[in-house]
Structures are given as C-alpha cells and as structure tokens.
C-alpha cells in the first residue's frame, strides 16, 4: 500500500511556509486595523493551513 500523506518533516515545512506566508498576507491586509484583529487574522490563517494538512 502506498500513502499519499507526506512525511512529518515535509508536512512541518509546508505548514511553516504556508503559515508564515498567510501571516505576512494578514499583516499586509490588516495593517490599518488595530492589533487584536491582526493577531486573530494571523492565527486563523496559520490554523486553517494546519487543519488542511491533517489526514482526512
């Protein structure tokens, strides 16, 4: 049987890269907003990518 789930190291790298990218995008989009919504946006972006990488 072959598995389509990436190795844990690869998944961690993908999560880190996509999380940082989404955090940077959230900073750019929410720059004029207060800091609390900015933190919520960044945390939500990172969490959403983490959930996408979990096996079904």
mmCIF entry with sequence, helices, sheets and N, C-alpha, C, O atoms, coordinates in Angstrom:
data_MODEL
# 
_entry.id   MODEL 
# 
_entity.id                         1 
_entity.type                       polymer 
_entity.pdbx_number_of_molecules   1 
# 
_entity_poly.entity_id                      1 
_entity_poly.type                           'polypeptide(L)' 
_entity_poly.nstd_linkage                   no 
_entity_poly.nstd_monomer                   no 
_entity_poly.pdbx_seq_one_letter_code       
;(UNK)(UNK)(UNK)(UNK)(UNK)(UNK)(UNK)(UNK)(UNK)(UNK)(UNK)(UNK)(UNK)(UNK)(UNK)(UNK)
(UNK)(UNK)(UNK)(UNK)(UNK)(UNK)(UNK)(UNK)(UNK)(UNK)(UNK)(UNK)(UNK)(UNK)(UNK)(UNK)
(UNK)(UNK)(UNK)(UNK)(UNK)(UNK)(UNK)(UNK)(UNK)(UNK)(UNK)(UNK)(UNK)(UNK)(UNK)(UNK)
(UNK)(UNK)(UNK)(UNK)(UNK)(UNK)(UNK)(UNK)
;
_entity_poly.pdbx_seq_one_letter_code_can   XXXXXXXXXXXXXXXXXXXXXXXXXXXXXXXXXXXXXXXXXXXXXXXXXXXXXXXX 
_entity_poly.pdbx_strand_id                 A 
# 
loop_
_entity_poly_seq.entity_id 
_entity_poly_seq.num 
_entity_poly_seq.mon_id 
_entity_poly_seq.hetero 
1 1  UNK n 
1 2  UNK n 
1 3  UNK n 
1 4  UNK n 
1 5  UNK n 
1 6  UNK n 
1 7  UNK n 
1 8  UNK n 
1 9  UNK n 
1 10 UNK n 
1 11 UNK n 
1 12 UNK n 
1 13 UNK n 
1 14 UNK n 
1 15 UNK n 
1 16 UNK n 
1 17 UNK n 
1 18 UNK n 
1 19 UNK n 
1 20 UNK n 
1 21 UNK n 
1 22 UNK n 
1 23 UNK n 
1 24 UNK n 
1 25 UNK n 
1 26 UNK n 
1 27 UNK n 
1 28 UNK n 
1 29 UNK n 
1 30 UNK n 
1 31 UNK n 
1 32 UNK n 
1 33 UNK n 
1 34 UNK n 
1 35 UNK n 
1 36 UNK n 
1 37 UNK n 
1 38 UNK n 
1 39 UNK n 
1 40 UNK n 
1 41 UNK n 
1 42 UNK n 
1 43 UNK n 
1 44 UNK n 
1 45 UNK n 
1 46 UNK n 
1 47 UNK n 
1 48 UNK n 
1 49 UNK n 
1 50 UNK n 
1 51 UNK n 
1 52 UNK n 
1 53 UNK n 
1 54 UNK n 
1 55 UNK n 
1 56 UNK n 
# 
_struct_asym.id          A 
_struct_asym.entity_id   1 
# 
loop_
_struct_conf.conf_type_id 
_struct_conf.id 
_struct_conf.pdbx_PDB_helix_id 
_struct_conf.beg_label_comp_id 
_struct_conf.beg_label_asym_id 
_struct_conf.beg_label_seq_id 
_struct_conf.pdbx_beg_PDB_ins_code 
_struct_conf.end_label_comp_id 
_struct_conf.end_label_asym_id 
_struct_conf.end_label_seq_id 
_struct_conf.pdbx_end_PDB_ins_code 
_struct_conf.beg_auth_comp_id 
_struct_conf.beg_auth_asym_id 
_struct_conf.beg_auth_seq_id 
_struct_conf.end_auth_comp_id 
_struct_conf.end_auth_asym_id 
_struct_conf.end_auth_seq_id 
_struct_conf.pdbx_PDB_helix_class 
_struct_conf.details 
_struct_conf.pdbx_PDB_helix_length 
HELX_P HELX_P1 AA1 UNK A 8  ? UNK A 30 ? UNK A 8  UNK A 30 1 ? 23 
HELX_P HELX_P2 AA2 UNK A 35 ? UNK A 53 ? UNK A 35 UNK A 53 1 ? 19 
# 
_struct_conf_type.id          HELX_P 
_struct_conf_type.criteria    ? 
_struct_conf_type.reference   ? 
# 
loop_
_atom_site.group_PDB 
_atom_site.id 
_atom_site.type_symbol 
_atom_site.label_atom_id 
_atom_site.label_alt_id 
_atom_site.label_comp_id 
_atom_site.label_asym_id 
_atom_site.label_entity_id 
_atom_site.label_seq_id 
_atom_site.pdbx_PDB_ins_code 
_atom_site.Cartn_x 
_atom_site.Cartn_y 
_atom_site.Cartn_z 
_atom_site.occupancy 
_atom_site.B_iso_or_equiv 
_atom_site.pdbx_formal_charge 
_atom_site.auth_seq_id 
_atom_site.auth_comp_id 
_atom_site.auth_asym_id 
_atom_site.auth_atom_id 
_atom_site.pdbx_PDB_model_num 
ATOM 1   N N  . UNK A 1 1  ? 0.835   -1.192 0.000  1.00 0.00 ? 1  UNK A N  1 
ATOM 2   C CA . UNK A 1 1  ? 0.000   0.000  0.000  1.00 0.00 ? 1  UNK A CA 1 
ATOM 3   C C  . UNK A 1 1  ? 0.878   1.254  0.000  1.00 0.00 ? 1  UNK A C  1 
ATOM 4   O O  . UNK A 1 1  ? 1.874   1.330  0.719  1.00 0.00 ? 1  UNK A O  1 
ATOM 5   N N  . UNK A 1 2  ? 0.503   2.198  -0.789 1.00 0.00 ? 2  UNK A N  1 
ATOM 6   C CA . UNK A 1 2  ? 1.244   3.460  -0.803 1.00 0.00 ? 2  UNK A CA 1 
ATOM 7   C C  . UNK A 1 2  ? 0.415   4.534  -0.118 1.00 0.00 ? 2  UNK A C  1 
ATOM 8   O O  . UNK A 1 2  ? -0.814  4.533  -0.184 1.00 0.00 ? 2  UNK A O  1 
ATOM 9   N N  . UNK A 1 3  ? 1.103   5.435  0.531  1.00 0.00 ? 3  UNK A N  1 
ATOM 10  C CA . UNK A 1 3  ? 0.424   6.502  1.263  1.00 0.00 ? 3  UNK A CA 1 
ATOM 11  C C  . UNK A 1 3  ? 0.670   7.837  0.575  1.00 0.00 ? 3  UNK A C  1 
ATOM 12  O O  . UNK A 1 3  ? 1.779   8.113  0.117  1.00 0.00 ? 3  UNK A O  1 
ATOM 13  N N  . UNK A 1 4  ? -0.357  8.654  0.505  1.00 0.00 ? 4  UNK A N  1 
ATOM 14  C CA . UNK A 1 4  ? -0.215  9.970  -0.110 1.00 0.00 ? 4  UNK A CA 1 
ATOM 15  C C  . UNK A 1 4  ? 0.052   11.055 0.936  1.00 0.00 ? 4  UNK A C  1 
ATOM 16  O O  . UNK A 1 4  ? 0.211   12.226 0.592  1.00 0.00 ? 4  UNK A O  1 
ATOM 17  N N  . UNK A 1 5  ? 0.100   10.662 2.214  1.00 0.00 ? 5  UNK A N  1 
ATOM 18  C CA . UNK A 1 5  ? 0.386   11.630 3.271  1.00 0.00 ? 5  UNK A CA 1 
ATOM 19  C C  . UNK A 1 5  ? 1.885   11.906 3.278  1.00 0.00 ? 5  UNK A C  1 
ATOM 20  O O  . UNK A 1 5  ? 2.677   10.965 3.328  1.00 0.00 ? 5  UNK A O  1 
ATOM 21  N N  . UNK A 1 6  ? 2.296   13.181 3.230  1.00 0.00 ? 6  UNK A N  1 
ATOM 22  C CA . UNK A 1 6  ? 3.729   13.478 3.224  1.00 0.00 ? 6  UNK A CA 1 
ATOM 23  C C  . UNK A 1 6  ? 4.374   13.100 4.554  1.00 0.00 ? 6  UNK A C  1 
ATOM 24  O O  . UNK A 1 6  ? 3.691   13.035 5.577  1.00 0.00 ? 6  UNK A O  1 
ATOM 25  N N  . UNK A 1 7  ? 5.682   12.850 4.548  1.00 0.00 ? 7  UNK A N  1 
ATOM 26  C CA . UNK A 1 7  ? 6.387   12.560 5.800  1.00 0.00 ? 7  UNK A CA 1 
ATOM 27  C C  . UNK A 1 7  ? 6.215   13.722 6.779  1.00 0.00 ? 7  UNK A C  1 
ATOM 28  O O  . UNK A 1 7  ? 5.996   14.858 6.358  1.00 0.00 ? 7  UNK A O  1 
ATOM 29  N N  . UNK A 1 8  ? 6.312   13.448 8.075  1.00 0.00 ? 8  UNK A N  1 
ATOM 30  C CA . UNK A 1 8  ? 6.099   14.508 9.067  1.00 0.00 ? 8  UNK A CA 1 
ATOM 31  C C  . UNK A 1 8  ? 7.007   15.719 8.863  1.00 0.00 ? 8  UNK A C  1 
ATOM 32  O O  . UNK A 1 8  ? 6.570   16.854 9.052  1.00 0.00 ? 8  UNK A O  1 
ATOM 33  N N  . UNK A 1 9  ? 8.259   15.494 8.481  1.00 0.00 ? 9  UNK A N  1 
ATOM 34  C CA . UNK A 1 9  ? 9.175   16.619 8.280  1.00 0.00 ? 9  UNK A CA 1 
ATOM 35  C C  . UNK A 1 9  ? 8.691   17.503 7.137  1.00 0.00 ? 9  UNK A C  1 
ATOM 36  O O  . UNK A 1 9  ? 8.732   18.729 7.238  1.00 0.00 ? 9  UNK A O  1 
ATOM 37  N N  . UNK A 1 10 ? 8.233   16.888 6.054  1.00 0.00 ? 10 UNK A N  1 
ATOM 38  C CA . UNK A 1 10 ? 7.737   17.656 4.912  1.00 0.00 ? 10 UNK A CA 1 
ATOM 39  C C  . UNK A 1 10 ? 6.476   18.418 5.306  1.00 0.00 ? 10 UNK A C  1 
ATOM 40  O O  . UNK A 1 10 ? 6.314   19.583 4.941  1.00 0.00 ? 10 UNK A O  1 
ATOM 41  N N  . UNK A 1 11 ? 5.587   17.770 6.045  1.00 0.00 ? 11 UNK A N  1 
ATOM 42  C CA . UNK A 1 11 ? 4.358   18.431 6.484  1.00 0.00 ? 11 UNK A CA 1 
ATOM 43  C C  . UNK A 1 11 ? 4.679   19.626 7.372  1.00 0.00 ? 11 UNK A C  1 
ATOM 44  O O  . UNK A 1 11 ? 4.030   20.668 7.273  1.00 0.00 ? 11 UNK A O  1 
ATOM 45  N N  . UNK A 1 12 ? 5.690   19.477 8.248  1.00 0.00 ? 12 UNK A N  1 
ATOM 46  C CA . UNK A 1 12 ? 6.067   20.589 9.121  1.00 0.00 ? 12 UNK A CA 1 
ATOM 47  C C  . UNK A 1 12 ? 6.600   21.765 8.313  1.00 0.00 ? 12 UNK A C  1 
ATOM 48  O O  . UNK A 1 12 ? 6.266   22.918 8.585  1.00 0.00 ? 12 UNK A O  1 
ATOM 49  N N  . UNK A 1 13 ? 7.433   21.464 7.315  1.00 0.00 ? 13 UNK A N  1 
ATOM 50  C CA . UNK A 1 13 ? 7.994   22.537 6.483  1.00 0.00 ? 13 UNK A CA 1 
ATOM 51  C C  . UNK A 1 13 ? 6.883   23.243 5.708  1.00 0.00 ? 13 UNK A C  1 
ATOM 52  O O  . UNK A 1 13 ? 6.863   24.471 5.618  1.00 0.00 ? 13 UNK A O  1 
ATOM 53  N N  . UNK A 1 14 ? 5.956   22.456 5.147  1.00 0.00 ? 14 UNK A N  1 
ATOM 54  C CA . UNK A 1 14 ? 4.836   23.058 4.415  1.00 0.00 ? 14 UNK A CA 1 
ATOM 55  C C  . UNK A 1 14 ? 3.979   23.916 5.343  1.00 0.00 ? 14 UNK A C  1 
ATOM 56  O O  . UNK A 1 14 ? 3.560   25.010 4.968  1.00 0.00 ? 14 UNK A O  1 
ATOM 57  N N  . UNK A 1 15 ? 3.722   23.424 6.546  1.00 0.00 ? 15 UNK A N  1 
ATOM 58  C CA . UNK A 1 15 ? 2.913   24.175 7.500  1.00 0.00 ? 15 UNK A CA 1 
ATOM 59  C C  . UNK A 1 15 ? 3.611   25.477 7.879  1.00 0.00 ? 15 UNK A C  1 
ATOM 60  O O  . UNK A 1 15 ? 2.980   26.532 7.941  1.00 0.00 ? 15 UNK A O  1 
ATOM 61  N N  . UNK A 1 16 ? 4.914   25.394 8.131  1.00 0.00 ? 16 UNK A N  1 
ATOM 62  C CA . UNK A 1 16 ? 5.663   26.594 8.499  1.00 0.00 ? 16 UNK A CA 1 
ATOM 63  C C  . UNK A 1 16 ? 5.650   27.608 7.362  1.00 0.00 ? 16 UNK A C  1 
ATOM 64  O O  . UNK A 1 16 ? 5.388   28.791 7.584  1.00 0.00 ? 16 UNK A O  1 
ATOM 65  N N  . UNK A 1 17 ? 5.933   27.145 6.138  1.00 0.00 ? 17 UNK A N  1 
ATOM 66  C CA . UNK A 1 17 ? 5.997   28.061 4.996  1.00 0.00 ? 17 UNK A CA 1 
ATOM 67  C C  . UNK A 1 17 ? 4.639   28.701 4.721  1.00 0.00 ? 17 UNK A C  1 
ATOM 68  O O  . UNK A 1 17 ? 4.549   29.915 4.539  1.00 0.00 ? 17 UNK A O  1 
ATOM 69  N N  . UNK A 1 18 ? 3.592   27.896 4.691  1.00 0.00 ? 18 UNK A N  1 
ATOM 70  C CA . UNK A 1 18 ? 2.270   28.449 4.389  1.00 0.00 ? 18 UNK A CA 1 
ATOM 71  C C  . UNK A 1 18 ? 1.759   29.305 5.545  1.00 0.00 ? 18 UNK A C  1 
ATOM 72  O O  . UNK A 1 18 ? 1.077   30.307 5.329  1.00 0.00 ? 18 UNK A O  1 
ATOM 73  N N  . UNK A 1 19 ? 2.089   28.909 6.761  1.00 0.00 ? 19 UNK A N  1 
ATOM 74  C CA . UNK A 1 19 ? 1.681   29.718 7.916  1.00 0.00 ? 19 UNK A CA 1 
ATOM 75  C C  . UNK A 1 19 ? 2.343   31.085 7.905  1.00 0.00 ? 19 UNK A C  1 
ATOM 76  O O  . UNK A 1 19 ? 1.694   32.099 8.163  1.00 0.00 ? 19 UNK A O  1 
ATOM 77  N N  . UNK A 1 20 ? 3.644   31.110 7.603  1.00 0.00 ? 20 UNK A N  1 
ATOM 78  C CA . UNK A 1 20 ? 4.345   32.394 7.536  1.00 0.00 ? 20 UNK A CA 1 
ATOM 79  C C  . UNK A 1 20 ? 3.817   33.248 6.397  1.00 0.00 ? 20 UNK A C  1 
ATOM 80  O O  . UNK A 1 20 ? 3.655   34.459 6.545  1.00 0.00 ? 20 UNK A O  1 
ATOM 81  N N  . UNK A 1 21 ? 3.548   32.616 5.256  1.00 0.00 ? 21 UNK A N  1 
ATOM 82  C CA . UNK A 1 21 ? 3.009   33.350 4.110  1.00 0.00 ? 21 UNK A CA 1 
ATOM 83  C C  . UNK A 1 21 ? 1.653   33.963 4.458  1.00 0.00 ? 21 UNK A C  1 
ATOM 84  O O  . UNK A 1 21 ? 1.402   35.133 4.169  1.00 0.00 ? 21 UNK A O  1 
ATOM 85  N N  . UNK A 1 22 ? 0.787   33.173 5.077  1.00 0.00 ? 22 UNK A N  1 
ATOM 86  C CA . UNK A 1 22 ? -0.534  33.686 5.437  1.00 0.00 ? 22 UNK A CA 1 
ATOM 87  C C  . UNK A 1 22 ? -0.442  34.759 6.514  1.00 0.00 ? 22 UNK A C  1 
ATOM 88  O O  . UNK A 1 22 ? -1.211  35.720 6.499  1.00 0.00 ? 22 UNK A O  1 
ATOM 89  N N  . UNK A 1 23 ? 0.486   34.603 7.444  1.00 0.00 ? 23 UNK A N  1 
ATOM 90  C CA . UNK A 1 23 ? 0.659   35.638 8.460  1.00 0.00 ? 23 UNK A CA 1 
ATOM 91  C C  . UNK A 1 23 ? 1.128   36.942 7.814  1.00 0.00 ? 23 UNK A C  1 
ATOM 92  O O  . UNK A 1 23 ? 0.666   38.022 8.182  1.00 0.00 ? 23 UNK A O  1 
ATOM 93  N N  . UNK A 1 24 ? 2.048   36.838 6.850  1.00 0.00 ? 24 UNK A N  1 
ATOM 94  C CA . UNK A 1 24 ? 2.523   38.036 6.157  1.00 0.00 ? 24 UNK A CA 1 
ATOM 95  C C  . UNK A 1 24 ? 1.388   38.696 5.377  1.00 0.00 ? 24 UNK A C  1 
ATOM 96  O O  . UNK A 1 24 ? 1.257   39.920 5.385  1.00 0.00 ? 24 UNK A O  1 
ATOM 97  N N  . UNK A 1 25 ? 0.572   37.889 4.706  1.00 0.00 ? 25 UNK A N  1 
ATOM 98  C CA . UNK A 1 25 ? -0.568  38.440 3.970  1.00 0.00 ? 25 UNK A CA 1 
ATOM 99  C C  . UNK A 1 25 ? -1.558  39.101 4.926  1.00 0.00 ? 25 UNK A C  1 
ATOM 100 O O  . UNK A 1 25 ? -2.108  40.160 4.620  1.00 0.00 ? 25 UNK A O  1 
ATOM 101 N N  . UNK A 1 26 ? -1.785  38.479 6.079  1.00 0.00 ? 26 UNK A N  1 
ATOM 102 C CA . UNK A 1 26 ? -2.705  39.068 7.054  1.00 0.00 ? 26 UNK A CA 1 
ATOM 103 C C  . UNK A 1 26 ? -2.170  40.402 7.558  1.00 0.00 ? 26 UNK A C  1 
ATOM 104 O O  . UNK A 1 26 ? -2.936  41.343 7.766  1.00 0.00 ? 26 UNK A O  1 
ATOM 105 N N  . UNK A 1 27 ? -0.859  40.485 7.753  1.00 0.00 ? 27 UNK A N  1 
ATOM 106 C CA . UNK A 1 27 ? -0.257  41.748 8.197  1.00 0.00 ? 27 UNK A CA 1 
ATOM 107 C C  . UNK A 1 27 ? -0.464  42.826 7.138  1.00 0.00 ? 27 UNK A C  1 
ATOM 108 O O  . UNK A 1 27 ? -0.818  43.959 7.463  1.00 0.00 ? 27 UNK A O  1 
ATOM 109 N N  . UNK A 1 28 ? -0.245  42.475 5.867  1.00 0.00 ? 28 UNK A N  1 
ATOM 110 C CA . UNK A 1 28 ? -0.405  43.456 4.792  1.00 0.00 ? 28 UNK A CA 1 
ATOM 111 C C  . UNK A 1 28 ? -1.853  43.915 4.670  1.00 0.00 ? 28 UNK A C  1 
ATOM 112 O O  . UNK A 1 28 ? -2.121  45.103 4.491  1.00 0.00 ? 28 UNK A O  1 
ATOM 113 N N  . UNK A 1 29 ? -2.783  42.972 4.767  1.00 0.00 ? 29 UNK A N  1 
ATOM 114 C CA . UNK A 1 29 ? -4.197  43.307 4.590  1.00 0.00 ? 29 UNK A CA 1 
ATOM 115 C C  . UNK A 1 29 ? -4.729  44.088 5.787  1.00 0.00 ? 29 UNK A C  1 
ATOM 116 O O  . UNK A 1 29 ? -5.506  45.029 5.623  1.00 0.00 ? 29 UNK A O  1 
ATOM 117 N N  . UNK A 1 30 ? -4.311  43.698 6.989  1.00 0.00 ? 30 UNK A N  1 
ATOM 118 C CA . UNK A 1 30 ? -4.902  44.263 8.202  1.00 0.00 ? 30 UNK A CA 1 
ATOM 119 C C  . UNK A 1 30 ? -4.039  45.349 8.832  1.00 0.00 ? 30 UNK A C  1 
ATOM 120 O O  . UNK A 1 30 ? -4.268  45.728 9.980  1.00 0.00 ? 30 UNK A O  1 
ATOM 121 N N  . UNK A 1 31 ? -3.042  45.858 8.094  1.00 0.00 ? 31 UNK A N  1 
ATOM 122 C CA . UNK A 1 31 ? -2.146  46.868 8.663  1.00 0.00 ? 31 UNK A CA 1 
ATOM 123 C C  . UNK A 1 31 ? -2.889  48.077 9.247  1.00 0.00 ? 31 UNK A C  1 
ATOM 124 O O  . UNK A 1 31 ? -2.512  48.543 10.322 1.00 0.00 ? 31 UNK A O  1 
ATOM 125 N N  . UNK A 1 32 ? -3.932  48.605 8.582  1.00 0.00 ? 32 UNK A N  1 
ATOM 126 C CA . UNK A 1 32 ? -4.617  49.777 9.159  1.00 0.00 ? 32 UNK A CA 1 
ATOM 127 C C  . UNK A 1 32 ? -5.493  49.436 10.374 1.00 0.00 ? 32 UNK A C  1 
ATOM 128 O O  . UNK A 1 32 ? -5.931  50.337 11.089 1.00 0.00 ? 32 UNK A O  1 
ATOM 129 N N  . UNK A 1 33 ? -5.746  48.160 10.606 1.00 0.00 ? 33 UNK A N  1 
ATOM 130 C CA . UNK A 1 33 ? -6.644  47.768 11.694 1.00 0.00 ? 33 UNK A CA 1 
ATOM 131 C C  . UNK A 1 33 ? -5.899  47.716 13.023 1.00 0.00 ? 33 UNK A C  1 
ATOM 132 O O  . UNK A 1 33 ? -4.669  47.667 13.044 1.00 0.00 ? 33 UNK A O  1 
ATOM 133 N N  . UNK A 1 34 ? -6.638  47.727 14.134 1.00 0.00 ? 34 UNK A N  1 
ATOM 134 C CA . UNK A 1 34 ? -5.998  47.556 15.446 1.00 0.00 ? 34 UNK A CA 1 
ATOM 135 C C  . UNK A 1 34 ? -5.295  46.197 15.551 1.00 0.00 ? 34 UNK A C  1 
ATOM 136 O O  . UNK A 1 34 ? -5.509  45.309 14.726 1.00 0.00 ? 34 UNK A O  1 
ATOM 137 N N  . UNK A 1 35 ? -4.465  46.055 16.565 1.00 0.00 ? 35 UNK A N  1 
ATOM 138 C CA . UNK A 1 35 ? -3.633  44.856 16.670 1.00 0.00 ? 35 UNK A CA 1 
ATOM 139 C C  . UNK A 1 35 ? -4.418  43.598 16.991 1.00 0.00 ? 35 UNK A C  1 
ATOM 140 O O  . UNK A 1 35 ? -4.024  42.514 16.562 1.00 0.00 ? 35 UNK A O  1 
ATOM 141 N N  . UNK A 1 36 ? -5.496  43.699 17.718 1.00 0.00 ? 36 UNK A N  1 
ATOM 142 C CA . UNK A 1 36 ? -6.229  42.482 18.090 1.00 0.00 ? 36 UNK A CA 1 
ATOM 143 C C  . UNK A 1 36 ? -6.793  41.767 16.865 1.00 0.00 ? 36 UNK A C  1 
ATOM 144 O O  . UNK A 1 36 ? -6.580  40.562 16.734 1.00 0.00 ? 36 UNK A O  1 
ATOM 145 N N  . UNK A 1 37 ? -7.512  42.454 15.949 1.00 0.00 ? 37 UNK A N  1 
ATOM 146 C CA . UNK A 1 37 ? -7.965  41.758 14.736 1.00 0.00 ? 37 UNK A CA 1 
ATOM 147 C C  . UNK A 1 37 ? -6.800  41.224 13.913 1.00 0.00 ? 37 UNK A C  1 
ATOM 148 O O  . UNK A 1 37 ? -6.920  40.175 13.280 1.00 0.00 ? 37 UNK A O  1 
ATOM 149 N N  . UNK A 1 38 ? -5.675  41.934 13.916 1.00 0.00 ? 38 UNK A N  1 
ATOM 150 C CA . UNK A 1 38 ? -4.497  41.471 13.178 1.00 0.00 ? 38 UNK A CA 1 
ATOM 151 C C  . UNK A 1 38 ? -4.019  40.133 13.726 1.00 0.00 ? 38 UNK A C  1 
ATOM 152 O O  . UNK A 1 38 ? -3.730  39.214 12.958 1.00 0.00 ? 38 UNK A O  1 
ATOM 153 N N  . UNK A 1 39 ? -3.934  40.019 15.044 1.00 0.00 ? 39 UNK A N  1 
ATOM 154 C CA . UNK A 1 39 ? -3.497  38.759 15.650 1.00 0.00 ? 39 UNK A CA 1 
ATOM 155 C C  . UNK A 1 39 ? -4.495  37.645 15.365 1.00 0.00 ? 39 UNK A C  1 
ATOM 156 O O  . UNK A 1 39 ? -4.105  36.502 15.124 1.00 0.00 ? 39 UNK A O  1 
ATOM 157 N N  . UNK A 1 40 ? -5.783  37.977 15.392 1.00 0.00 ? 40 UNK A N  1 
ATOM 158 C CA . UNK A 1 40 ? -6.806  36.967 15.111 1.00 0.00 ? 40 UNK A CA 1 
ATOM 159 C C  . UNK A 1 40 ? -6.697  36.485 13.670 1.00 0.00 ? 40 UNK A C  1 
ATOM 160 O O  . UNK A 1 40 ? -6.807  35.288 13.408 1.00 0.00 ? 40 UNK A O  1 
ATOM 161 N N  . UNK A 1 41 ? -6.483  37.410 12.731 1.00 0.00 ? 41 UNK A N  1 
ATOM 162 C CA . UNK A 1 41 ? -6.338  37.030 11.325 1.00 0.00 ? 41 UNK A CA 1 
ATOM 163 C C  . UNK A 1 41 ? -5.121  36.132 11.123 1.00 0.00 ? 41 UNK A C  1 
ATOM 164 O O  . UNK A 1 41 ? -5.213  35.112 10.440 1.00 0.00 ? 41 UNK A O  1 
ATOM 165 N N  . UNK A 1 42 ? -3.988  36.499 11.708 1.00 0.00 ? 42 UNK A N  1 
ATOM 166 C CA . UNK A 1 42 ? -2.774  35.707 11.537 1.00 0.00 ? 42 UNK A CA 1 
ATOM 167 C C  . UNK A 1 42 ? -2.945  34.313 12.145 1.00 0.00 ? 42 UNK A C  1 
ATOM 168 O O  . UNK A 1 42 ? -2.570  33.314 11.530 1.00 0.00 ? 42 UNK A O  1 
ATOM 169 N N  . UNK A 1 43 ? -3.507  34.248 13.345 1.00 0.00 ? 43 UNK A N  1 
ATOM 170 C CA . UNK A 1 43 ? -3.713  32.951 13.988 1.00 0.00 ? 43 UNK A CA 1 
ATOM 171 C C  . UNK A 1 43 ? -4.683  32.095 13.176 1.00 0.00 ? 43 UNK A C  1 
ATOM 172 O O  . UNK A 1 43 ? -4.478  30.890 13.024 1.00 0.00 ? 43 UNK A O  1 
ATOM 173 N N  . UNK A 1 44 ? -5.728  32.714 12.659 1.00 0.00 ? 44 UNK A N  1 
ATOM 174 C CA . UNK A 1 44 ? -6.697  31.976 11.849 1.00 0.00 ? 44 UNK A CA 1 
ATOM 175 C C  . UNK A 1 44 ? -6.083  31.444 10.567 1.00 0.00 ? 44 UNK A C  1 
ATOM 176 O O  . UNK A 1 44 ? -6.375  30.321 10.156 1.00 0.00 ? 44 UNK A O  1 
ATOM 177 N N  . UNK A 1 45 ? -5.233  32.244 9.930  1.00 0.00 ? 45 UNK A N  1 
ATOM 178 C CA . UNK A 1 45 ? -4.595  31.806 8.693  1.00 0.00 ? 45 UNK A CA 1 
ATOM 179 C C  . UNK A 1 45 ? -3.681  30.611 8.954  1.00 0.00 ? 45 UNK A C  1 
ATOM 180 O O  . UNK A 1 45 ? -3.711  29.627 8.215  1.00 0.00 ? 45 UNK A O  1 
ATOM 181 N N  . UNK A 1 46 ? -2.874  30.702 10.003 1.00 0.00 ? 46 UNK A N  1 
ATOM 182 C CA . UNK A 1 46 ? -1.949  29.606 10.314 1.00 0.00 ? 46 UNK A CA 1 
ATOM 183 C C  . UNK A 1 46 ? -2.730  28.346 10.696 1.00 0.00 ? 46 UNK A C  1 
ATOM 184 O O  . UNK A 1 46 ? -2.387  27.244 10.267 1.00 0.00 ? 46 UNK A O  1 
ATOM 185 N N  . UNK A 1 47 ? -3.772  28.513 11.496 1.00 0.00 ? 47 UNK A N  1 
ATOM 186 C CA . UNK A 1 47 ? -4.562  27.359 11.927 1.00 0.00 ? 47 UNK A CA 1 
ATOM 187 C C  . UNK A 1 47 ? -5.269  26.697 10.753 1.00 0.00 ? 47 UNK A C  1 
ATOM 188 O O  . UNK A 1 47 ? -5.352  25.471 10.688 1.00 0.00 ? 47 UNK A O  1 
ATOM 189 N N  . UNK A 1 48 ? -5.780  27.504 9.820  1.00 0.00 ? 48 UNK A N  1 
ATOM 190 C CA . UNK A 1 48 ? -6.502  26.927 8.685  1.00 0.00 ? 48 UNK A CA 1 
ATOM 191 C C  . UNK A 1 48 ? -5.580  26.049 7.851  1.00 0.00 ? 48 UNK A C  1 
ATOM 192 O O  . UNK A 1 48 ? -5.986  24.976 7.405  1.00 0.00 ? 48 UNK A O  1 
ATOM 193 N N  . UNK A 1 49 ? -4.353  26.488 7.637  1.00 0.00 ? 49 UNK A N  1 
ATOM 194 C CA . UNK A 1 49 ? -3.415  25.664 6.869  1.00 0.00 ? 49 UNK A CA 1 
ATOM 195 C C  . UNK A 1 49 ? -3.032  24.414 7.646  1.00 0.00 ? 49 UNK A C  1 
ATOM 196 O O  . UNK A 1 49 ? -2.850  23.348 7.057  1.00 0.00 ? 49 UNK A O  1 
ATOM 197 N N  . UNK A 1 50 ? -2.908  24.536 8.969  1.00 0.00 ? 50 UNK A N  1 
ATOM 198 C CA . UNK A 1 50 ? -2.616  23.354 9.778  1.00 0.00 ? 50 UNK A CA 1 
ATOM 199 C C  . UNK A 1 50 ? -3.717  22.308 9.667  1.00 0.00 ? 50 UNK A C  1 
ATOM 200 O O  . UNK A 1 50 ? -3.436  21.112 9.592  1.00 0.00 ? 50 UNK A O  1 
ATOM 201 N N  . UNK A 1 51 ? -4.976  22.757 9.658  1.00 0.00 ? 51 UNK A N  1 
ATOM 202 C CA . UNK A 1 51 ? -6.090  21.820 9.535  1.00 0.00 ? 51 UNK A CA 1 
ATOM 203 C C  . UNK A 1 51 ? -6.118  21.174 8.152  1.00 0.00 ? 51 UNK A C  1 
ATOM 204 O O  . UNK A 1 51 ? -6.485  20.006 8.027  1.00 0.00 ? 51 UNK A O  1 
ATOM 205 N N  . UNK A 1 52 ? -5.735  21.916 7.113  1.00 0.00 ? 52 UNK A N  1 
ATOM 206 C CA . UNK A 1 52 ? -5.722  21.357 5.763  1.00 0.00 ? 52 UNK A CA 1 
ATOM 207 C C  . UNK A 1 52 ? -4.690  20.239 5.635  1.00 0.00 ? 52 UNK A C  1 
ATOM 208 O O  . UNK A 1 52 ? -4.877  19.309 4.850  1.00 0.00 ? 52 UNK A O  1 
ATOM 209 N N  . UNK A 1 53 ? -3.597  20.325 6.408  1.00 0.00 ? 53 UNK A N  1 
ATOM 210 C CA . UNK A 1 53 ? -2.541  19.319 6.296  1.00 0.00 ? 53 UNK A CA 1 
ATOM 211 C C  . UNK A 1 53 ? -2.838  18.057 7.101  1.00 0.00 ? 53 UNK A C  1 
ATOM 212 O O  . UNK A 1 53 ? -2.146  17.050 6.947  1.00 0.00 ? 53 UNK A O  1 
ATOM 213 N N  . UNK A 1 54 ? -3.855  18.099 7.956  1.00 0.00 ? 54 UNK A N  1 
ATOM 214 C CA . UNK A 1 54 ? -4.178  16.896 8.722  1.00 0.00 ? 54 UNK A CA 1 
ATOM 215 C C  . UNK A 1 54 ? -4.764  15.828 7.807  1.00 0.00 ? 54 UNK A C  1 
ATOM 216 O O  . UNK A 1 54 ? -5.486  16.149 6.863  1.00 0.00 ? 54 UNK A O  1 
ATOM 217 N N  . UNK A 1 55 ? -4.459  14.561 8.078  1.00 0.00 ? 55 UNK A N  1 
ATOM 218 C CA . UNK A 1 55 ? -5.045  13.496 7.261  1.00 0.00 ? 55 UNK A CA 1 
ATOM 219 C C  . UNK A 1 55 ? -6.561  13.451 7.432  1.00 0.00 ? 55 UNK A C  1 
ATOM 220 O O  . UNK A 1 55 ? -7.068  13.760 8.510  1.00 0.00 ? 55 UNK A O  1 
ATOM 221 N N  . UNK A 1 56 ? -7.274  13.078 6.402  1.00 0.00 ? 56 UNK A N  1 
ATOM 222 C CA . UNK A 1 56 ? -8.742  13.044 6.471  1.00 0.00 ? 56 UNK A CA 1 
ATOM 223 C C  . UNK A 1 56 ? -9.251  11.992 7.456  1.00 0.00 ? 56 UNK A C  1 
ATOM 224 O O  . UNK A 1 56 ? -10.461 11.840 7.626  1.00 0.00 ? 56 UNK A O  1 
# 
